[in-house]
Amino acid sequence: MNDVFLPQDYEVPKGSGNYMKFQDGANRFRILASPILGYEWWEEKEDGTRKPVRVNMDTRIPIEDVQEPDTIKHFWAMPVWNYQDEKIQIIEITQKGIQRSLRALEKDEDWGSPLGYDIVVTKSGQKLETEYQVNPKPAKELDKKIVELFNKTSIDLEALYRGDDPFANKEVEKLVE
């Protein structure tokens, strides 16, 4: 009987899906395009599942139609290169502290647009005690392979407003080195 449980070079696959979520610890990413801005809330469907509803920032929110109006959040959604998963994903940022930090970096004449440098968001704590620290990394050119991959990836961020998949049901390719 062979007592080898897993191949010696096996590694648990990194992440999953097309959306980046902040994990405990450092989360490094590069913003690849400007975000869409809006408001979101979650609604329960007849079958008991919950689904996000998103509207453009300029759209009047029908408060009377929102099941839980106090759950409405302002969001930014944008494509990013997730270094940990080595993949193009969409990140949705609803945390006001992170939004303020990124806005402050953009307005700072020494940093400017976050499209030109990596961002590290460090998450610590749980539930109501969760904290996020935002740190920019020195500006550097994005790897050409990542740029090529992004240029051939079709992402329709506006689909989020329609409740559709921005990736049109296609899994994003991983960068192969």
C-alpha positions as CSV (number, residue, x, y, z in Angstrom):
1,M,0.0,0.0,0.0
2,N,1.3,3.5,-0.9
3,D,1.3,5.9,2.1
4,V,1.7,9.1,0.0
5,F,-1.3,11.2,0.6
6,L,-0.7,14.1,-1.9
7,P,1.9,14.7,-4.5
8,Q,5.0,16.3,-3.1
9,D,4.7,19.4,-5.4
10,Y,0.9,19.8,-4.8
11,E,-0.3,23.3,-3.6
12,V,-3.8,24.2,-2.7
13,P,-5.2,26.4,-5.5
14,K,-5.3,30.1,-4.8
15,G,-8.5,31.9,-4.5
16,S,-11.5,31.4,-6.7
17,G,-13.9,33.3,-8.8
18,N,-13.7,36.6,-10.6
19,Y,-14.1,38.8,-7.5
20,M,-11.4,39.9,-5.1
21,K,-12.3,39.8,-1.4
22,F,-10.1,41.2,1.4
23,Q,-8.5,38.4,3.3
24,D,-7.0,38.7,6.8
25,G,-3.5,40.2,6.5
26,A,-2.0,42.0,3.5
27,N,-3.9,42.2,0.2
28,R,-1.8,43.5,-2.7
29,F,-3.4,44.6,-5.9
30,R,-3.1,47.0,-8.9
31,I,-6.1,49.0,-10.0
32,L,-6.4,48.5,-13.8
33,A,-9.1,51.0,-14.7
34,S,-11.3,53.7,-13.1
35,P,-14.1,52.5,-10.9
36,I,-17.8,52.7,-11.5
37,L,-19.6,54.3,-8.5
38,G,-23.0,53.6,-7.1
39,Y,-25.1,52.3,-4.3
40,E,-26.0,48.7,-3.5
41,W,-28.3,46.8,-1.2
42,W,-29.3,43.2,-0.9
43,E,-32.8,41.9,-1.4
44,E,-34.3,38.5,-0.6
45,K,-35.9,36.7,-3.6
46,E,-39.0,34.5,-3.3
47,D,-36.8,31.4,-3.2
48,G,-35.0,32.7,-0.1
49,T,-31.8,33.6,-1.8
50,R,-30.3,37.0,-1.6
51,K,-29.1,39.1,-4.5
52,P,-27.4,42.5,-4.7
53,V,-29.1,45.4,-6.3
54,R,-26.8,48.1,-7.6
55,V,-27.7,51.5,-9.1
56,N,-25.5,54.2,-10.6
57,M,-24.6,57.0,-8.3
58,D,-26.8,59.4,-10.2
59,T,-29.9,57.2,-9.9
60,R,-32.7,58.0,-7.5
61,I,-32.9,55.1,-5.0
62,P,-36.5,53.9,-4.6
63,I,-36.3,53.8,-0.8
64,E,-39.9,52.6,-0.5
65,D,-39.0,49.6,-2.6
66,V,-35.9,48.7,-0.7
67,Q,-36.5,45.8,1.8
68,E,-33.8,47.1,4.3
69,P,-33.1,50.8,3.5
70,D,-30.5,51.0,6.3
71,T,-28.3,48.5,4.5
72,I,-27.7,50.7,1.4
73,K,-24.0,51.2,0.9
74,H,-21.9,53.4,-1.5
75,F,-19.6,51.2,-3.6
76,W,-16.7,51.5,-6.0
77,A,-16.2,48.5,-8.4
78,M,-13.1,48.2,-10.6
79,P,-10.9,45.6,-12.3
80,V,-7.7,44.8,-10.4
81,W,-4.7,42.6,-10.7
82,N,-4.8,40.4,-7.6
83,Y,-1.1,39.5,-6.9
84,Q,-2.1,36.8,-4.4
85,D,-4.3,34.9,-6.8
86,E,-2.3,36.0,-9.9
87,K,-5.5,37.0,-11.6
88,I,-7.6,39.8,-13.0
89,Q,-10.6,40.2,-10.8
90,I,-13.2,42.8,-9.9
91,I,-13.0,44.4,-6.4
92,E,-15.9,46.1,-4.9
93,I,-15.0,48.6,-2.2
94,T,-17.7,49.6,0.2
95,Q,-15.5,50.5,3.2
96,K,-15.6,54.3,3.6
97,G,-12.1,54.3,5.2
98,I,-10.6,52.6,2.2
99,Q,-12.4,54.9,-0.2
100,R,-11.2,58.0,1.7
101,S,-7.6,56.7,1.7
102,L,-7.6,56.0,-2.0
103,R,-9.2,59.4,-2.7
104,A,-6.6,61.1,-0.5
105,L,-3.8,59.4,-2.4
106,E,-5.3,60.5,-5.7
107,K,-5.5,64.1,-4.6
108,D,-1.9,64.0,-3.2
109,E,0.5,65.5,-5.7
110,D,3.2,63.0,-4.7
111,W,1.0,60.0,-5.4
112,G,-1.7,60.9,-7.9
113,S,-3.9,58.4,-9.6
114,P,-3.7,54.9,-8.0
115,L,-3.6,53.5,-11.6
116,G,0.2,53.9,-11.5
117,Y,1.2,52.0,-8.4
118,D,0.2,49.0,-6.3
119,I,-2.0,49.2,-3.2
120,V,-1.8,47.0,-0.1
121,V,-4.9,46.8,2.1
122,T,-4.2,45.1,5.4
123,K,-7.2,43.6,7.0
124,S,-7.3,42.8,10.7
125,G,-10.0,41.9,13.2
126,Q,-13.4,40.4,12.8
127,K,-17.0,41.6,12.3
128,L,-17.5,45.0,14.0
129,E,-13.8,45.1,15.0
130,T,-12.5,44.8,11.5
131,E,-9.9,47.4,10.5
132,Y,-8.3,48.2,7.2
133,Q,-4.9,49.9,6.6
134,V,-4.2,51.3,3.1
135,N,-0.6,51.6,2.0
136,P,0.6,52.6,-1.5
137,K,3.7,51.0,-2.9
138,P,6.3,53.0,-4.9
139,A,5.2,53.7,-8.5
140,K,6.4,51.2,-11.1
141,E,5.3,50.1,-14.5
142,L,2.9,47.2,-14.6
143,D,4.3,43.9,-15.9
144,K,3.7,43.7,-19.7
145,K,2.1,40.3,-19.4
146,I,-0.5,41.7,-17.0
147,V,-1.2,44.6,-19.4
148,E,-1.6,42.1,-22.3
149,L,-3.9,39.9,-20.3
150,F,-6.0,42.9,-19.3
151,N,-6.2,44.2,-22.8
152,K,-7.7,40.9,-24.1
153,T,-10.0,40.5,-21.1
154,S,-13.6,41.6,-21.6
155,I,-15.1,43.2,-18.5
156,D,-18.4,45.1,-18.6
157,L,-18.6,46.8,-15.2
158,E,-21.9,48.4,-16.2
159,A,-23.4,44.8,-16.0
160,L,-23.3,45.2,-12.2
161,Y,-26.0,47.8,-12.5
162,R,-28.2,45.4,-14.5
163,G,-27.6,42.5,-12.1
164,D,-25.6,40.7,-14.8
165,D,-22.2,39.1,-14.8
166,P,-19.5,41.6,-15.9
167,F,-17.4,38.6,-17.3
168,A,-20.3,37.3,-19.4
169,N,-20.1,33.9,-17.7
170,K,-16.4,33.5,-18.7
171,E,-13.8,32.7,-16.1
172,V,-10.8,35.1,-16.5
173,E,-7.6,33.6,-17.7
174,K,-4.7,33.3,-15.3
175,L,-1.4,34.7,-16.2
176,V,0.9,31.8,-17.2
177,E,4.6,32.4,-16.7
